[in-house]
């Protein structure tokens, strides 16, 4: 599929409309295929899913990193804004919990986000700087929560990766169970992160109705 040719006086606007449509379909196809097949899905497969030629795809996105960064820009921007809000919370423990809970929700709502977040896209110019700012902000939030006596002193900012990987695996669960599983896991983790002697014994979210038969189906 080409991006159309100019015809008469309306050609310029038609070209822009077709280019925008192609771009949107490429981004949608990239999100879908990353969720289905992982971050290393071939660019040609993305072009086929989007219904465009490879030349059109590479005109819009010259490399995989630029495509992935754009495909998940909304999610990454949201993640940054939630971290900023959490860091500004006068109650650092509340801010910490809010950030972890929101991150968990994002993972199960978008199955491709985990791989995109962890991919080499962070090495792109500008993106790496954002990542370092986010790491610094999270480390500051952890430090404040520990000094307030709410977060256990041996929690490390690098444990965020552990949380991210553990919860990310739940995005592979059937959609009707993924949210319940994730909320319960995050609640368990947050209880384990809270400092001794200050734990607020809140009830866990409801358990998932998913049974072992759905994990290990009979053959």
C-alpha positions in Angstrom: 0.0 0.0 0.0 1.4 3.4 -1.0 0.8 6.7 0.7 -1.2 8.0 -2.3 -0.4 10.6 -4.8 -1.5 14.2 -5.0 -4.5 14.8 -7.2 -5.5 18.3 -7.9 -5.6 20.9 -5.1 -6.7 18.4 -2.5 -3.7 16.1 -2.9 -1.7 17.5 -0.1 -4.4 17.0 2.6 -5.1 13.5 1.2 -1.5 12.6 1.4 -1.3 13.7 5.0 -4.5 11.8 5.9 -3.2 8.6 4.3 0.2 9.0 6.0 -1.5 9.5 9.4 -3.7 6.4 8.8 -0.7 4.3 7.9 1.2 5.5 11.0 -1.7 4.7 13.3 -2.1 1.2 11.8 1.6 0.5 12.1 1.6 1.5 15.8 -1.5 -0.7 16.4 0.1 -3.7 14.7 3.3 -3.2 16.6 1.5 -3.2 20.0 -0.5 -6.3 19.0 2.4 -8.3 17.7 4.7 -7.4 20.6 2.0 -8.7 23.0 1.6 -11.9 21.0 5.2 -12.7 19.9 7.6 -10.6 22.0 9.9 -7.7 21.4 11.8 -9.4 18.6 8.9 -9.7 16.2 10.2 -9.0 12.7 9.5 -5.5 11.3 8.2 -7.2 8.1 5.6 -9.0 10.2 4.4 -5.7 11.6 4.2 -4.2 8.1 2.1 -7.2 7.0 -0.3 -6.9 10.0 -0.6 -3.1 9.3 -1.3 -3.7 5.6 1.5 -1.5 4.5 4.7 -2.1 2.5 8.0 -2.4 4.3 9.2 0.8 2.6 6.3 2.7 4.1 7.1 1.3 7.6 10.7 2.2 7.4 9.9 5.7 6.1 7.9 6.2 9.3 10.1 4.3 11.7 13.7 3.8 10.5 14.5 1.2 13.2 12.9 -1.1 15.7 13.8 1.1 18.7 12.0 4.2 17.3 8.9 2.1 16.5 8.8 0.5 20.0 9.3 3.9 21.7 6.5 5.4 19.8 4.1 2.4 20.1 4.4 2.5 23.9 5.0 6.3 24.4 1.6 6.8 26.0 2.2 4.0 28.6 5.7 5.2 29.4 4.5 8.8 29.8 1.7 7.7 32.1 4.3 5.7 34.1 6.4 8.8 34.5 3.4 11.0 35.6 2.3 8.4 38.2 5.9 8.3 39.6 6.0 12.1 39.7 2.7 12.1 41.6 3.9 9.4 44.0 7.1 11.2 44.7 5.2 14.4 45.5 2.8 12.6 47.9 3.4 14.0 51.5 2.9 10.4 52.7 5.8 8.5 51.0 4.4 5.0 51.9 1.1 5.9 50.2 2.9 7.2 47.2 5.1 4.1 47.1 2.0 1.8 47.2 0.1 3.9 44.6 3.0 3.7 42.1 3.5 -0.1 42.5 -0.3 -0.7 42.2 -0.6 1.4 39.1 2.4 -0.2 37.5 0.9 -3.6 38.1 -2.4 -2.6 36.6 -0.7 -1.2 33.5 1.2 -4.5 33.0 -2.0 -6.7 32.9 -3.9 -4.2 30.8 -1.2 -4.1 28.1 0.5 -7.4 27.6 3.3 -5.8 25.5 4.2 -3.2 27.9 6.5 -5.3 30.1 8.7 -6.3 27.2 8.7 -2.8 25.8 9.7 -1.4 29.2 12.6 -3.8 29.6 13.8 -3.7 26.0 16.9 -2.0 24.6 14.7 1.0 23.7 16.0 2.6 26.9 19.3 3.0 25.1 17.9 5.5 22.6 19.0 9.1 22.9 16.8 10.9 25.3 15.0 7.8 26.5 18.0 6.8 28.6 18.0 10.2 30.3 14.3 9.7 31.2 15.0 6.3 32.6 17.8 7.6 34.8 15.5 10.4 36.1 12.8 7.8 36.8 15.3 5.6 38.7 16.5 8.6 40.7 12.9 9.6 41.6 12.0 6.0 42.6 15.1 5.8 44.8 14.2 9.0 46.4 10.7 7.8 47.1 12.1 4.6 48.6 14.5 6.6 50.8 11.6 8.8 52.1 9.4 5.8 52.9 12.2 4.1 54.8 13.0 7.2 56.8 9.4 7.5 57.7 9.6 4.0 59.1 7.0 2.5 56.8 9.1 0.6 54.2 11.4 -2.1 55.4 15.0 -0.9 55.5 16.4 -3.7 53.4 14.1 -2.9 50.4 16.3 -1.9 47.4 15.2 0.3 44.5 16.5 -2.5 42.3 13.7 -4.7 43.7 11.4 -2.8 41.3 12.6 -5.1 38.6 11.7 -8.1 40.7 8.2 -6.8 41.1 7.9 -5.9 37.5 9.0 -9.4 36.3 6.9 -11.3 38.8 3.7 -9.3 38.0 4.4 -9.2 34.3 4.1 -13.0 34.1 0.5 -12.7 35.1 -0.4 -10.8 31.9 -0.2 -14.2 30.2 -3.1 -15.5 32.3 -6.6 -15.5 30.8 -7.9 -11.9 30.7 -10.9 -12.7 32.9 -8.4 -13.7 35.7 -5.4 -11.5 35.1 -6.6 -8.4 37.1 -7.6 -10.4 40.1 -4.4 -12.3 40.2 -2.3 -9.2 39.8 -4.1 -7.2 42.5 -3.7 -10.0 45.0 0.0 -10.5 44.2 0.7 -6.8 44.5 -1.1 -6.7 47.8 0.9 -9.7 49.1 4.1 -7.9 48.0 3.2 -4.6 49.6 2.5 -6.3 52.9 5.9 -8.0 52.8 7.6 -4.7 52.0 6.1 -2.9 55.0 8.3 -2.4 58.0 7.8 -4.7 61.0 5.6 -3.3 63.7 3.7 -0.9 61.5 1.9 -3.3 59.2 -1.7 -2.3 58.6 -3.5 -5.6 58.5 -5.8 -4.9 55.6 -7.7 -7.6 53.9 -6.2 -8.9 50.6 -8.2 -8.3 47.4 -10.5 -11.2 46.5 -8.7 -14.3 45.2 -9.0 -15.2 41.5 -11.5 -17.9 40.5 -8.8 -19.4 38.2 -8.2 -23.0 39.1 -5.2 -25.3 38.6 -7.1 -27.0 35.8 -6.7 -23.9 33.8 -3.0 -23.8 34.4 -2.5 -27.5 33.8 -5.3 -28.5 31.4 -6.0 -32.2 31.1 -4.8 -33.8 27.8 
